[in-house]
Amino acid sequence: MNRNRKQTWLAVVMLLLGVSAPCSVKAEKTNTSAPNNFAPLAKDHELASVWNDADFQRRLVGSYGFASEVEPKLQPDELEKYRTVVIPILTNSDSKKIVATLEGLANSKASAVLDFTLGNVYFQREDLTNAAKHFEMAILKFPDYRRAQKNLAFALVRDGKYAESIKPLTRTIALGGGDGKVFGLLGFACLSQGRNVSAEAAYRQALVFEPENLDFKLGLVKSAVGTANYDYALSILDELIKQYPDKDNLWTLQANLFIQKEQPAKAAISLEMLRRLGKANVQSLNLLGDLYMAQESRDLALGAYIEAMAKDNGQNPAKALRPAQILVSRGAWGEARELFTKIRASATPLTGADDLKLLKLESKVAMSTGAGAKAIETLEQIIQKDPLDAEALMLAGDYYAKNNQKEKAEFRYRTASGIAGYEADAYVKHAQLLVQSQKYIEAAELLKKAQKVKQRDNVQRYLEKVEQLGRTARS
């Protein structure tokens, strides 16, 4: 190990002991190449902005220090061991030897400082289990050991044990160690446990220390949403959007809040802003299309759906089947056909069940726009491939019923009624067919079967009318 590295370790130990470092160490301190931070979190981790913050890292490294006025002290014999044993071993590059030496000193009768120091060594090595264990030992010996409480909380948060971190975080605050990061992490931990009121209180305190911290403000928004205080959440978002208009997650969150408040027009405006920023993804564009459909703006919906397809260069046409189904269910035949064309023209063709689903949607549109002959041809092909495709059977039955081919319709409905999940609807359609032939008793029996499978008020009313017709016919 080079001279600078040895002197840096010596400086750390002297700081721990609360004594002055040698002059040579002070003089060369700024030239050290020794590690001076804890392992960072991945950029996409939800706590990365807190954990990787330079000031937060400095505070963690600084926790090797020693606040003699409020924390446990080293006994004279322990101080001597530090000078004769620990300092020499800390100049060794073998971290296992460093841990082994400290483990030997941090026994049940040793000062809590030793357990805390060992916990910090484990913490910096990313051994979070042993770090927490030794912080807990330090606290057991000295319950008001503020930095041990604080670092225990940080280690638990780092390990994803958010529920367990709440107690040492609150204890740190009670001991006077509350700062922006402590309150912020407490807010995060409470939010993860669904304790929204506590999370909101913690985030408010965190913002007193760090009023410009975006993550804390977003945490406050989420906690407000958790208590259904949507107006307050929206007021915070309005402020944030003015500060950070290019942050796509803010527009998305605002849109979702407007949806919660049943204000689809405002939600659509938020997503349109996201779209104009060029940051709308497939999910947000499809949601925008849904919102336009809710407002009967079919052409705008189609534009959003088609743009969503273009986002992945037509590589995932199956994702467009849900929007296509929405268009069909709302009777938007022309728009549905346009989307069908885009799906069929995709670079990656649909296969298997997805292709059959599109064929059935195309058949529905064809049957609804006077092209039933073409539709039934497609449906029969589907049924030939899969005789238990209940949806195709039902659609074929509808076609035959509409075209006065009652025997074929009855056969399709009867087959569909034997398929799980479609029994009730198939019974009802079959019953309607029988009513047309004035077979009221048989129709009533089928409706009763439908009600046993799935109780529905409208079917019950229909059953009562059919029974009445049956009685009238017999009299």
TAWOPE-V437069 format. One record per helix or strand of 3 or more residues. SS is the DSSP state (hx for helix, st for strand). FROM is the first residue (numbers start at 1). TO is the last residue. If there is no record, write none. Layout:
BEGIN
SS;FROM;TO  SS;FROM;TO
END
This chain:
BEGIN
hx;3;17  hx;23;31  hx;48;51  hx;54;62  hx;76;90  hx;95;105  hx;112;124  hx;128;141  hx;146;158  hx;162;174  hx;180;192  hx;196;209  hx;214;226  hx;230;243  hx;248;260  hx;264;276  hx;282;294  hx;298;311  hx;317;329  hx;333;344  hx;352;368  hx;372;385  hx;390;402  hx;406;416  hx;423;436  hx;440;453  hx;457;474
END
